[in-house]
């Protein structure tokens, strides 16, 4: 019964969407699809639920509107990360994706994550979309300027793919804390220097249950992870492209380590063992004991926009219980660095759609892009997708709440990380991440200066990279600073 009801609801929604889209068409010629097959490449797929979900999100409506076109989904990998067609191990997902683009029967379009689109652009494997946009008078009004500029940055000023959705972080703040301390709250368009100074003024480190000025993660305190997240805004690299040299011992890295480590040293930001708040008088327990912001112990919190769901749920529970646990809050844009004032933290584009430079059916590939990035699609999907709509005219505050929605639209994403060291470099954790984490904590504890820590990180890493290059088939183990340890 439940499945039949779901099916009936889906049919009704589809019919409404088709009617809406048809009403926005410019006539029969626009709606008449070319005959043939539209082949779409994507990274992952299977013959079960993921394929169904992919089609429901990206292609079902297109097929309804273009009945003479069959859509063929061509995944690179199966759900286990093996080659979809052969089941064999794949060393490089991107190399396998290129085969879909350049093979004897190339796909017409791709729907993949931004880092793969960026690599395809660099390898000249996608068609420029600006001519399509101009020829078809595609309406870009209302397409978030920051996301549009991020897309252009990927193509050196040109657009090679579009995305209908994105995610972003915001700087949430507790109005009451700032009011009680007589401090002006944060506002949109602040840089990191301004925010860290504000955090120091808002913090109460000497209190029995300290109030922290700036919390960078909802779940635990990890200053090194904060550093890596901020480094994306500055486009700082850990190692060079040839993976022969560490790039961490520079003035930019030193300034970043100094800024963040001092926040933790001075208890402006919390350590992991600070993530507990006791019950209030009359409470059996604190349901938000691990959430410093909801517990009223964080003046500012950097978090993904989906934190709005947590705030809405907490508010509904408090109302039912007759309490007042949720702070009076709002949100502003995440801070930027003066060296890169347009780049935000935690801003990521959603799945992007591009046309293969060797497409056999560019016409329908463009029609798909036009549909997925048009106003009717955004209007309909804004009610069901847990991402921000790039067409911000259809963005709505969650759950009827009142907050600064513009906070999530002001900054553009950093260029995608095509290196993906965490997954592509076998020794990333043991040679780069773990040593950096340990050295950073030694700085916080006062055992080392920032300069000393970066010099050790650099020298150990360089020595290990040299050995790895010289003996590529050997398996290595490392000491706590990332230096290869020879077994005796």
ABEGO torsion letter per residue (X at the ends): XAAAAAAAAAAAAAAAAAAAAAAABAEAAAABBBBEBBBBBBABBBABAAAAAAAAAAAAAAAAABAABBBBBBBABBAAGBBAAAGBBBABAAAAAAAAAABABBBABBBBBAAAAAAAAAAGABBBAAAAAAAAGBBABGBBAAAAAAAAAAAGGBBABBBABBBBBBBBBBAAAAAAAGBBBBBBGBBAAAAAAAAAAABBAABABBBBABBABAABBBAAAAAAAAAAAAGBBABBAAGABBAABBAAAAAAAAAAAAAAAAGABBBAAABBBBBBBGBABBAAAABAAAAGABABBBBBAAAAAAAAAAAAAAAAAGBAABBBBBBBBBBBBAABAABBBGBBBBBBBBBBAABABAAAAAAAAAAAABAAAAAAAAAABABBBABAAABBBBGGBBBBAAAAAABBBBBBBAAGAAAABAAAAAAAAAAAAAAAAAAAAGABBAAAAAAAAAAAAAAAAAAAAABAABBBBBBAAGBBBBBX
